[in-house]
């Protein structure tokens, strides 16, 4: 005879009522795992989109190869290191693009996937790190090749463009901070809504 679901205990015939909490716990952990994976995937997609936007709004510095180095001549005829100028520009634009994106993604994921707060918190941090790594990597791939490498073998006077890159910790700091800000806003908003909906104490 096939097993049937016993509505009194929430388990199939042949089991025991003690099994029900364990089964519910497994289902909850399964849902939590799916939720965490979904958060990381959303952040990864956001990181790729932010990399494309970063590349779109950035303008590279134009320089020359000179004695195996990448340099540029300013209006006064002095040699400069355009890596510094391009690095500041790329880093600033990365923060401008990544921070609001991280806040928005952290806020939306926390509001839509709020069943497991601690799991959401961990997933948001992991997702922010993944998004930062993908943004840094894809942005560099979309931008010009590393001019320092090209200048070593290029003839003097060859025109080169600066690379789209930022100091290594910057993308991770920006993404993680922005995501946690969004998460905090979401949690505070949920807590306030819960407080407003709570029934008044009749003994008060």
C-alpha positions in Angstrom: 0.0 0.0 0.0 1.5 3.4 -0.9 2.4 5.8 1.8 -0.1 8.6 2.5 0.4 12.0 4.0 -0.9 12.2 7.5 -2.3 15.7 8.1 -2.2 15.3 11.8 1.6 15.1 12.0 2.7 16.4 8.6 4.6 13.3 7.7 3.9 10.2 5.6 2.3 7.2 7.2 4.9 5.0 8.8 6.8 8.0 10.2 6.5 9.7 13.5 5.4 13.2 14.7 9.0 13.8 15.8 10.1 13.7 12.2 8.0 16.7 11.2 10.2 19.4 12.8 13.3 17.9 11.2 11.6 17.8 7.8 10.5 21.4 8.1 14.0 22.4 9.1 15.4 20.7 6.1 12.9 22.5 3.8 13.8 25.8 5.5 17.5 25.3 5.0 16.8 24.3 1.4 14.9 27.6 0.8 17.7 29.5 2.6 20.3 28.0 0.2 18.2 28.9 -2.9 17.7 32.4 -1.5 21.5 32.8 -0.9 22.3 31.6 -4.4 19.8 33.9 -5.9 21.2 36.9 -4.1 24.8 36.1 -5.3 23.5 35.6 -8.9 21.7 39.0 -8.8 24.9 40.7 -7.5 27.0 39.0 -10.2 24.7 40.3 -13.0 24.7 43.7 -11.4 28.5 43.7 -11.4 28.7 42.8 -15.1 26.2 45.6 -15.9 28.2 48.1 -13.8 31.4 47.2 -15.6 29.8 47.9 -19.0 28.5 51.3 -17.7 31.9 52.1 -16.1 33.6 51.5 -19.5 30.9 53.5 -21.3 31.4 56.7 -19.2 35.2 56.5 -18.8 37.5 58.3 -21.2 41.1 57.0 -21.3 44.2 59.2 -21.1 46.2 59.4 -24.4 50.0 59.0 -24.1 53.1 57.9 -26.0 55.6 55.2 -25.7 59.0 56.6 -24.8 62.0 54.6 -23.8 59.9 51.6 -22.9 57.5 53.7 -20.7 54.0 55.0 -21.2 54.2 58.8 -20.9 52.4 61.9 -22.1 53.7 65.4 -22.9 51.6 68.2 -21.4 51.1 71.7 -22.8 54.3 72.9 -21.2 56.4 70.1 -22.8 56.9 68.2 -19.6 56.6 64.5 -19.4 53.8 63.2 -17.2 52.6 59.8 -16.0 49.1 59.4 -17.5 48.6 56.2 -15.5 48.0 58.5 -12.4 45.5 60.7 -14.2 43.7 57.8 -15.7 43.8 55.8 -12.5 42.1 58.7 -10.5 39.5 59.1 -13.2 38.8 55.4 -13.5 38.6 55.0 -9.7 36.3 57.9 -9.2 34.0 56.7 -11.9 34.0 53.2 -10.5 32.8 54.6 -7.2 30.1 56.7 -8.9 28.8 53.7 -10.8 29.3 50.9 -8.2 28.1 52.5 -5.0 24.5 53.4 -6.0 24.3 50.1 -7.8 25.4 48.1 -4.7 22.9 50.1 -2.5 20.0 49.4 -4.9 20.8 45.7 -5.3 21.3 45.3 -1.5 18.1 47.0 -0.8 16.0 45.1 -3.3 17.4 41.7 -2.5 16.8 42.3 1.2 13.3 43.4 0.7 12.3 40.6 -1.6 14.2 37.8 0.1 13.7 38.6 3.8 12.8 35.1 5.2 16.3 34.5 6.6 18.1 37.7 7.7 21.4 36.1 8.6 21.5 34.1 5.4 20.7 37.3 3.4 23.4 39.2 5.2 26.0 36.6 4.4 24.8 36.2 0.8 24.9 40.0 0.3 28.5 40.2 1.4 29.5 37.3 -0.8 27.6 38.7 -3.7 29.2 42.1 -3.3 32.6 40.6 -3.4 31.7 38.6 -6.5 30.2 41.7 -8.2 33.4 43.8 -7.4 35.6 41.1 -8.9 33.5 40.8 -12.0 33.3 44.6 -12.5 37.1 45.0 -12.1 37.8 42.1 -14.4 35.3 42.9 -17.2 36.0 46.6 -17.1 39.7 45.9 -17.7 38.8 43.6 -20.5 36.5 46.2 -22.2 39.1 48.9 -21.9 42.4 49.3 -23.8 45.2 46.9 -23.1 47.8 47.7 -20.4 49.9 50.5 -21.9 52.9 49.7 -19.7 53.2 46.3 -21.3 52.7 47.7 -24.8 55.3 50.5 -24.3 58.1 48.0 -23.5 58.1 46.8 -27.1 56.6 49.8 -28.9 58.6 52.4 -30.9 59.1 55.8 -29.3 56.3 58.1 -30.2 53.7 55.3 -30.6 50.3 56.5 -29.3 48.9 54.4 -26.5 45.8 54.7 -24.2 45.6 54.2 -20.5 44.0 51.1 -19.1 40.6 51.0 -17.3 41.5 49.8 -13.8 41.3 50.8 -10.2 43.5 50.0 -7.1 42.6 46.4 -6.0 40.8 47.1 -2.7 38.6 49.9 -4.1 36.0 47.9 -6.0 35.6 45.5 -3.0 35.3 48.4 -0.5 32.8 50.3 -2.6 30.6 47.3 -3.4 30.6 45.9 0.1 29.9 49.2 1.8 27.1 50.1 -0.7 25.5 46.6 -0.3 25.5 46.8 3.5 24.0 50.3 3.4 21.2 49.0 1.2 20.7 46.0 3.5 20.6 48.3 6.6 18.0 50.5 5.0 15.9 47.5 4.1 16.1 46.0 7.6 15.3 49.3 9.3 12.3 49.8 7.0 11.0 46.3 7.6 11.4 46.7 11.4 9.5 50.0 11.3 6.7 48.5 9.3 6.5 45.6 11.7 6.3 48.0 14.7 3.5 50.0 13.0 1.5 46.8 12.4 2.0 45.4 15.9 -1.4 45.5 17.9 -1.5 47.9 20.8 -1.3 46.3 24.3 -4.9 46.4 25.7 -3.5 46.7 29.2 -1.8 50.0 28.3 
